[in-house]
């Protein structure tokens, strides 16, 4: 399917990208936000979270009050808005995204009890609108490491606490991210246990250099 035209067309990219578009994916507390900030400093990049503002301030209400399909539409709206923001910034600098399309699929499937294929099918008509990452790093860790990191996480949200409070939620998310990564041509799997944020950033920047070579 082609990208929509007229008022529903994506913003036109203005020339060559001024650096890579890198996405960090994985469950809460795996280290995405810390690593995103570190990479942004190293690369002189814009760093954003999907969902970006203004959507980030509405997610708790959406989670509490909307049924699954309207909630998915809300997250799709945030994803499309993030893509617009990314497309503009790539004309000036690299971009690091803390979550992107894969998180919408994996997380919404886990919350709703749907399959990742079901959610991906619903998002498929909008794929041509979305900026494609140069690389998507799927961060993984053990459950013990996640619990340790969750204990010191400064911005714990309801989704974070449900990771361990809702039976089967963590296992479902792990499985969903594995399924999504298996079909993602930009995917790079990255185990975080025993590695510092600087070591992870070294791995990613080295991988980006190899891609450009």
C-alpha positions in Angstrom: 0.0 0.0 0.0 1.3 3.5 -0.9 1.5 6.4 1.5 -1.6 8.5 1.6 -1.7 11.7 -0.5 -3.0 15.2 0.0 -3.6 16.3 3.6 -3.0 12.8 4.9 0.5 12.5 3.3 3.5 12.3 5.5 5.7 15.4 5.7 8.2 15.5 2.8 11.8 14.6 3.9 14.0 17.6 3.2 17.2 16.2 1.7 19.6 13.7 3.1 19.3 12.5 6.7 21.8 14.3 9.0 22.5 11.1 10.9 20.9 7.8 11.8 17.4 7.2 13.2 17.9 4.6 16.0 15.2 3.0 18.0 15.5 1.3 21.4 12.9 -1.4 22.2 12.2 -3.7 25.1 10.2 -4.1 28.3 10.1 -1.4 31.0 13.2 -1.0 33.2 15.5 -2.8 30.7 17.5 0.4 30.4 16.1 2.2 27.3 15.7 5.7 28.7 19.2 5.8 30.2 20.8 4.5 27.1 18.8 6.8 24.9 20.0 9.9 26.8 23.6 8.6 26.6 23.4 8.0 22.9 21.8 11.4 22.3 24.8 13.0 24.1 27.3 11.0 22.1 25.7 11.5 18.7 24.4 15.1 19.2 20.9 13.6 18.6 17.4 14.5 19.3 15.9 12.1 21.9 12.2 11.4 22.1 9.9 8.9 23.8 7.0 7.3 22.0 4.5 8.4 23.1 5.7 12.0 22.8 3.9 15.1 24.1 1.0 15.8 24.2 0.1 12.1 24.1 2.2 11.2 27.1 0.0 13.1 29.4 -3.1 11.3 28.4 -2.0 7.7 28.5 -3.2 7.0 32.1 -6.8 8.1 31.3 -6.8 6.2 28.0 -5.6 3.1 29.8 -8.3 3.4 32.4 -11.3 4.5 30.4 -11.1 3.3 26.7 -11.7 -0.1 25.3 -8.9 -1.9 23.4 -9.5 -0.7 19.8 -9.9 3.0 20.8 -6.9 2.7 23.0 -4.9 1.3 20.1 -6.0 4.2 17.9 -4.7 6.5 20.6 -1.3 4.8 20.5 -1.3 4.9 16.7 -2.0 8.6 16.8 1.0 9.1 19.1 3.2 6.9 16.8 2.2 8.9 13.7 2.9 12.2 15.6 6.3 10.8 16.7 7.1 10.0 13.1 6.3 13.5 12.0 8.6 14.9 14.7 11.4 12.4 13.7 11.1 13.2 10.0 11.6 16.9 10.7 14.5 16.5 13.0 16.4 14.0 10.8 17.0 16.9 8.4 19.2 18.5 11.1 20.6 15.8 13.4 20.4 12.1 14.4 17.3 10.9 16.3 17.1 8.3 19.1 13.7 7.0 19.9 12.8 5.3 23.2 10.2 3.0 21.9 8.5 3.1 18.4 6.3 0.8 16.3 7.4 -2.4 17.9 6.4 -1.3 21.4 3.0 -0.4 20.2 2.5 -3.8 18.7 4.1 -5.8 21.6 2.6 -3.9 24.4 -0.9 -3.6 23.0 -1.0 -7.3 22.2 0.0 -8.1 25.8 -2.5 -5.8 27.4 -5.4 -6.9 25.1 -4.6 -10.6 24.9 -4.4 -10.3 21.1 -1.6 -11.7 19.0 1.2 -9.5 17.6 -0.1 -10.4 14.1 -3.5 -9.0 15.0 -2.1 -5.7 16.1 0.4 -5.5 13.2 -2.5 -6.1 10.8 -4.4 -3.2 12.2 -1.4 -0.9 11.9 -0.4 -2.1 8.4 -2.3 0.6 6.4 -0.3 3.2 8.3 3.2 1.7 7.8 4.0 3.8 4.7 3.5 6.9 6.8 6.1 5.9 9.4 9.8 6.8 9.1 11.8 3.6 8.9 14.7 3.3 11.5 18.2 2.7 10.4 18.5 0.2 13.3 16.2 -1.0 16.1 18.0 -2.4 19.1 15.9 -4.9 21.1 17.2 -4.7 24.7 16.9 -7.9 26.8 17.7 -8.9 30.4 17.0 -11.4 33.0 14.0 -11.0 35.3 16.3 -10.5 38.3 17.9 -7.6 36.6 14.6 -6.1 35.7 13.4 -6.2 39.3 16.6 -4.6 40.5 16.3 -1.8 37.9 12.6 -1.3 38.6 13.4 -0.7 42.3 15.5 2.3 41.4 13.5 3.6 38.4 12.6 7.2 39.2 9.5 7.5 37.0 7.5 4.3 37.7 4.1 4.3 35.9 1.2 1.9 36.1 2.5 0.0 33.1 5.7 -0.6 35.0 4.1 -2.0 38.1 1.8 -4.2 36.1 4.9 -5.8 34.6 5.2 -8.0 37.7 1.8 -7.5 39.3 -0.3 -8.9 36.4 0.2 -12.7 36.1 1.9 -13.6 32.8 2.4 -10.0 31.7 6.2 -10.1 31.6 6.3 -13.4 29.8 3.8 -12.1 27.3 5.8 -9.0 26.6 9.1 -10.9 26.3 7.4 -13.3 23.8 5.8 -10.5 21.9 9.1 -8.5 21.4 10.8 -11.7 20.2 8.1 -12.2 17.7 8.2 -8.6 16.4 12.0 -8.6 16.3 11.9 -11.8 14.2 10.1 -10.0 11.4 11.9 -6.6 11.7 14.6 -6.2 9.1 16.2 -3.4 11.2 16.4 -5.6 14.4 19.5 -6.1 16.4 19.2 -8.1 19.6 21.2 -6.8 22.5 21.5 -8.5 25.9 22.1 -6.0 28.7 23.0 -8.2 31.7 26.5 -7.5 32.9 27.0 -4.5 30.6 27.1 -0.9 31.7 25.2 1.8 29.8 28.5 3.0 28.4 29.4 -0.5 27.1 25.9 -0.8 25.5 26.4 2.6 23.9 29.8 1.5 22.6 28.2 -1.6 21.0 25.5 0.5 19.3 27.8 3.3 18.0 30.2 0.6 16.7 27.3 -1.1 14.9 26.2 2.2 13.4 29.7 2.8 12.1 29.7 -0.6 10.5 26.4 0.2 8.7 27.8 3.4 7.3 31.1 1.8 6.2 
